[in-house]
Amino acid sequence: MADPVSLWKIAPSVYLPALLYGIGSGAIAPVVALSALQLGAPVAVAGLVVAAAGLGQVIGDIPAGTLATRVGERRAMVLATVLVTAALVGCLVVPTVWGLAIAIALTGVAGAVWNLARQAYLSEAVPLNMRARALSTLGGVSRIGSFIGPFVGAFAMKFLGTDGAYWVHLVAAALACVVLLSLPDIESVRRKRMANPVVMQSTAAVIREHLPVLRTLGSGALLVGAVRASRQVVIPLWAEHLGLDPQTTSIIFGISGAVDMLLFYPAGSVMDRFGRKWVAVPSMFVLGLAHLLLPLTHSVTSLTAVALLMGVGNGLGAGVIMTLGADASPPVGRAQFLGAFRLFADAGSGAGPFMVAAVTAVAGLGPAVLFMGLVGWGAATAMNRWIPARPQAPE
């Protein structure tokens, strides 16, 4: 009889590559806009170049599911490593802003493949009673990597300039791939797949069959993605509105992110023990409340308090979208379904900052922040309405 699966046993083969890849992604996040500016882009165009990564992820979600189904998760991740390597080399050598934008978009496509392949693998590898902990830990180590990445990138840039951050991502992605290929599959997954060969089904057929779930729970995931992404925009914008200097803003944002990182395992434990609603609904309620309180802040202290509340709200929901997708995913066409489900959340993440910008242009920053708070409460309502009382994923 095979040993039971535990998070410690799967950590080297699942979480270590995710941590390394997250470090690489985090390393380039602060410098993409700087690279665009160095190539002569106006500030607005530099913002679009940064947004290209999110666009690439949205474009890559459904193809990532199809690829993982056809060639397997490991091979898909190897191909994604090849793609991100080419994209990062492009970031280093392209002489134009739009060439940089295309390269950054391709890093988003590669990231979509990596993220989906790990989610699909874990959804199959771990039993239902520990699924939320496994997936929230996956999200947590990625966040930790994104938190560490800028510091590693800053060290490399002392010697290599802006290019140093891209070299960190190149090395981190290569190391993640080496670790991935050096460690064996989880035994239970290997035996299950030998006994039950993959049955191919078209992606369109999978989406049609599960359209009711995608239309309802997927729409909730879209709202979650939007309010989560807006948090990354409204804190710096409101800090600038209050006249705070960039260094103070960075410290406040970093404190919020640190609180966010610390909550991933408790969030997974609560989901496994009491159900997904017990995390999804409070997370969105708290995040929405923090948005509604933000326009009331007028000092560093009050802004920091609200930023901490946002970190708590976001951290409470660590891994919840991946867990809900895994719960709803079918044994046949799992990766394809997950690609479609992730498309909703990633589309929301891309739309969130644009929603803030659009309302700000019409009514001002304060109303935009309040609007996103209502979106957060709308997400809480949708999660309460559409999440099943108990996960009923086919096993």
C-alpha positions in Angstrom: 0.0 0.0 0.0 1.4 3.4 -1.0 2.3 5.9 1.7 -0.4 8.6 2.2 0.3 11.9 0.4 1.4 14.8 2.6 2.4 18.4 1.8 5.9 17.7 3.1 6.3 14.8 0.6 5.2 16.8 -2.4 7.0 20.0 -1.5 10.2 19.3 -3.4 8.5 18.3 -6.7 5.6 20.8 -6.5 6.3 23.8 -4.3 10.0 24.3 -4.9 9.6 24.8 -8.6 6.7 27.2 -8.0 8.8 29.2 -5.5 11.6 29.5 -7.9 9.4 30.5 -10.8 7.6 33.0 -8.5 11.0 34.6 -7.6 11.7 35.1 -11.3 8.4 36.6 -12.0 8.7 38.9 -9.0 12.1 40.0 -10.0 10.9 41.6 -13.3 7.7 43.0 -12.0 9.1 46.3 -10.8 11.3 46.9 -13.8 9.1 46.3 -16.8 7.8 49.9 -16.8 11.4 51.2 -16.3 12.5 49.2 -19.4 9.7 50.7 -21.4 10.6 54.2 -20.3 14.2 53.6 -21.2 13.1 52.7 -24.7 11.4 56.0 -25.0 7.8 55.1 -24.1 5.5 57.7 -22.5 4.2 56.9 -19.0 0.8 55.8 -20.3 2.4 53.4 -22.9 4.7 52.1 -20.2 1.6 51.2 -18.2 0.2 49.3 -21.2 3.5 47.3 -21.5 3.1 46.3 -17.8 -0.5 45.2 -18.5 0.7 43.0 -21.4 1.7 40.3 -18.9 -1.8 40.0 -17.7 -3.2 40.0 -21.2 -0.8 37.2 -22.1 -2.0 35.2 -19.2 -5.6 35.6 -20.3 -4.7 34.6 -23.8 -2.8 31.6 -22.6 -5.3 30.1 -20.1 -7.4 28.0 -22.5 -4.5 26.9 -24.7 -2.6 26.0 -21.5 -5.3 23.6 -20.6 -5.4 22.0 -24.0 -1.6 21.7 -24.0 -1.4 20.1 -20.5 -4.1 17.6 -21.6 -2.3 16.6 -24.8 1.3 16.4 -23.6 1.0 16.1 -19.8 1.8 18.7 -17.1 5.5 18.2 -17.0 6.1 18.5 -20.8 3.8 21.5 -20.9 5.9 23.2 -18.2 9.1 22.4 -20.1 7.7 24.0 -23.2 6.6 27.0 -21.1 10.2 27.3 -19.8 11.4 27.4 -23.4 8.9 30.0 -24.2 9.7 32.2 -21.2 13.4 31.9 -22.0 12.9 33.2 -25.5 10.6 35.9 -24.2 13.2 37.1 -21.6 16.0 37.1 -24.2 13.6 39.3 -26.2 13.2 41.6 -23.2 17.0 41.9 -23.1 17.6 42.6 -26.8 14.5 44.2 -28.4 15.1 47.8 -29.5 11.5 48.9 -29.5 8.7 49.4 -27.0 6.2 47.3 -28.9 8.8 44.5 -29.1 9.1 44.6 -25.4 5.4 44.5 -25.0 5.2 41.3 -27.1 8.0 39.7 -25.1 6.3 40.6 -21.8 3.0 39.2 -23.1 4.7 35.9 -23.9 6.0 35.8 -20.3 2.3 35.9 -19.3 1.4 33.1 -21.7 4.3 31.0 -20.2 3.1 31.8 -16.7 -0.4 30.7 -17.5 1.0 27.3 -18.6 3.1 26.9 -15.4 0.2 27.9 -13.1 -2.4 25.7 -14.7 -0.1 22.6 -15.0 0.7 22.8 -11.2 -3.0 23.3 -10.3 -4.2 20.4 -12.5 -1.5 18.1 -11.1 -2.2 18.9 -7.5 -6.0 18.6 -8.1 -5.4 15.0 -9.0 -2.5 14.2 -6.6 -4.0 15.1 -3.3 -7.2 13.7 -1.6 -10.2 15.9 -1.3 -9.8 16.4 2.4 -6.5 18.2 2.0 -7.0 19.8 -1.4 -7.6 23.3 -0.1 -4.4 23.3 2.0 -2.4 21.9 -0.9 -3.7 24.5 -3.4 -3.6 27.5 -0.9 0.0 26.5 -0.2 0.8 26.5 -3.9 -0.6 30.0 -4.1 1.3 31.0 -0.9 4.7 29.9 -2.1 4.1 31.7 -5.4 3.3 34.9 -3.4 6.4 34.3 -1.3 8.5 34.0 -4.5 6.9 37.2 -5.8 7.8 38.9 -2.5 11.4 37.7 -2.6 11.9 38.3 -6.3 12.3 42.1 -6.3 15.0 42.0 -3.6 16.9 39.4 -5.6 16.4 41.5 -8.8 17.6 44.6 -7.0 20.8 42.8 -6.0 21.4 41.6 -9.6 20.8 45.1 -10.9 23.6 46.5 -8.8 25.9 44.7 -11.3 23.9 44.3 -14.5 21.6 47.3 -14.5 18.0 46.8 -15.4 18.9 43.7 -17.4 19.8 42.0 -14.1 16.2 41.4 -13.2 15.5 39.6 -16.5 18.6 37.4 -15.9 17.2 36.5 -12.4 14.0 35.3 -14.1 15.9 33.4 -16.7 18.0 31.6 -14.1 15.1 31.0 -11.7 12.9 29.5 -14.5 15.8 27.2 -15.6 16.3 26.1 -12.0 12.6 25.4 -11.6 12.6 23.3 -14.7 15.7 21.4 -13.6 14.1 20.6 -10.2 10.9 19.6 -11.9 12.7 17.1 -14.2 15.0 15.8 -11.5 12.2 14.6 -9.1 9.8 11.7 -9.8 6.0 12.0 -10.1 4.0 11.4 -7.0 3.5 7.6 -6.9 -0.3 7.7 -6.5 -0.6 9.9 -9.6 1.7 7.7 -11.6 -0.2 4.5 -10.7 -3.6 6.2 -11.3 -2.5 7.3 -14.8 -1.1 3.9 -15.7 -4.4 2.3 -14.8 -6.5 5.0 -16.5 -5.0 6.4 -19.7 -6.1 9.9 -20.6 -9.3 10.2 -22.6 -9.1 13.1 -25.0 -12.1 15.4 -25.4 -12.1 18.7 -27.3 -11.8 21.9 -25.2 -15.0 23.3 -26.8 -16.9 20.1 -25.7 -15.6 20.4 -22.1 -16.6 24.1 -21.9 -20.1 23.4 -23.3 -20.6 20.5 -20.9 -19.7 22.6 -17.9 -21.1 26.0 -19.0 -23.5 26.2 -16.1 -20.7 26.2 -13.6 -18.5 28.6 -15.7 -21.4 31.0 -16.1 -22.2 31.1 -12.4 -19.2 30.3 -10.2 -16.9 31.5 -13.0 -18.6 34.9 -12.9 -18.0 35.1 -9.2 -14.3 34.3 -9.8 -14.2 37.2 -12.3 -15.4 39.6 -9.6 -12.9 38.2 -7.1 -10.1 38.7 -9.6 -11.2 42.3 -10.2 -11.3 43.4 -6.6 -8.0 41.6 -5.8 -6.2 43.4 -8.6 -7.7 46.8 -7.8 -6.0 46.5 -4.4 -2.6 46.8 -6.1 -3.7 50.0 -7.8 -5.7 51.9 -5.2 -3.2 51.8 -2.4 -0.4 53.6 -4.4 -2.9 56.0 -6.0 -4.5 56.9 -2.7 -1.0 57.3 -1.1 -0.1 59.7 -3.9 -3.4 61.5 -3.4 -2.4 62.0 0.3 1.0 63.4 -0.8 3.1 60.5 0.5 6.6 59.9 -0.9 7.3 56.7 -3.0 9.4 55.2 -0.2 6.6 55.4 2.3 4.1 54.0 -0.2 6.4 51.1 -0.9 6.7 50.3 2.8 3.0 50.4 3.3 2.4 48.2 0.3 5.1 45.8 1.5 3.6 45.5 5.0 0.2 44.7 3.4 1.8 42.1 1.3 3.6 40.5 4.2 0.3 40.0 6.1 -1.2 38.6 2.9 1.6 36.0 2.7 1.2 34.8 6.2 -2.5 33.6 5.9 -2.3 31.1 3.1 -2.1 27.9 5.2 -4.7 29.0 7.8 -7.0 29.8 4.9 -6.5 26.3 3.4 -7.1 24.7 6.8 -10.4 26.5 7.3 -11.5 25.5 3.8 -10.7 21.9 4.3 -12.3 21.7 7.7 -15.4 23.9 7.4 -15.9 24.4 3.6 -15.0 26.9 0.9 -17.6 29.5 1.8 -16.1 30.0 5.2 -13.1 31.6 3.5 -14.4 33.0 0.2 -17.2 35.0 1.6 -15.3 36.7 4.5 -12.3 37.3 2.3 -14.4 39.3 -0.2 -16.4 41.0 2.5 -13.2 42.2 4.3 -11.5 43.3 1.0 -14.7 45.2 0.0 -14.9 46.8 3.4 -11.3 47.9 3.2 -11.9 49.6 -0.1 -14.9 51.4 1.3 -12.8 52.6 4.3 -9.9 53.8 2.1 -11.3 57.2 1.1 -11.7 58.0 4.8 -8.0 57.7 5.5 -6.0 61.0 5.8 -2.6 60.0 7.3 0.1 57.4 7.1 -1.3 55.6 10.1 -4.9 55.3 8.9 -3.7 54.3 5.4 -1.4 51.7 6.8 -4.3 50.3 8.9 -6.6 50.0 5.9 -3.8 48.5 3.8 -3.3 45.9 6.5 -7.0 45.1 6.4 -6.7 44.7 2.6 -3.8 42.3 3.2 -6.0 40.3 5.6 -8.9 40.2 3.2 -6.7 39.1 0.3 -4.7 36.6 2.4 -7.9 35.0 3.7 -8.8 34.1 0.1 -5.4 32.5 -0.7 -5.9 29.6 -3.0 -9.7 29.8 -3.0 -10.2 30.2 -6.7 -7.8 27.4 -7.5 -9.6 25.2 -5.0 -13.0 26.0 -6.3 -11.8 25.2 -9.9 -10.4 21.9 -8.7 -13.6 21.0 -6.9 -15.6 21.6 -10.0 -13.2 20.1 -12.5 -14.1 16.7 -14.1 -11.7 13.7 -14.2 -11.9 13.8 -18.0 -10.8 17.2 -19.4 -9.7 18.5 -16.0 -6.9 20.7 -17.3 -9.1 22.1 -20.1 -11.9 22.9 -17.6 -9.3 24.6 -15.3 -8.0 26.7 -18.2 -11.5 28.0 -18.9 -12.2 28.6 -15.2 -8.9 30.4 -14.7 -9.8 32.6 -17.7 -12.6 34.2 -15.7 -10.4 35.0 -12.7 -7.5 36.2 -14.9 -9.9 38.3 -17.0 -11.2 39.9 -13.7 -7.6 40.6 -12.6 -7.0 42.3 -15.9 -10.2 44.3 -15.8 -9.9 45.5 -12.2 -7.3 48.3 -12.8 -9.1 49.4 -15.9 -12.4 49.7 -13.9 -10.5 51.9 -11.4 -9.1 54.0 -14.2 -12.5 54.3 -16.0 -14.5 55.4 -12.9 -11.6 57.7 -11.9 -11.8 59.4 -15.3 -15.5 60.0 -15.0 -16.0 60.6 -11.2 -12.7 60.8 -9.5 -10.5 58.5 -7.4 -12.7 58.4 -4.3 -15.8 57.1 -6.1 -13.6 54.6 -8.0 -12.3 53.1 -4.8 -15.9 53.0 -3.4 -17.1 51.3 -6.6 -14.5 48.6 -6.2 -15.6 48.1 -2.6 -19.1 47.4 -3.9 -17.6 45.0 -6.4 -15.9 43.2 -3.5 -19.3 42.8 -1.7 -20.8 41.7 -5.0 -18.1 39.0 -5.2 -19.0 37.9 -1.6 -22.7 37.6 -2.6 -21.8 35.6 -5.7 -19.5 33.3 -3.7 -22.2 32.8 -1.1 -24.8 32.0 -3.8 -22.8 29.7 -6.0 -20.3 27.8 -3.9 -21.7 24.3 -2.9 -22.1 23.7 0.8 -19.7 20.8 0.4 -17.2 20.1 -2.4 -18.5 17.4 -4.7 -15.7 17.0 -7.2 -15.8 13.6 -9.0 -13.0 11.5 -7.6 
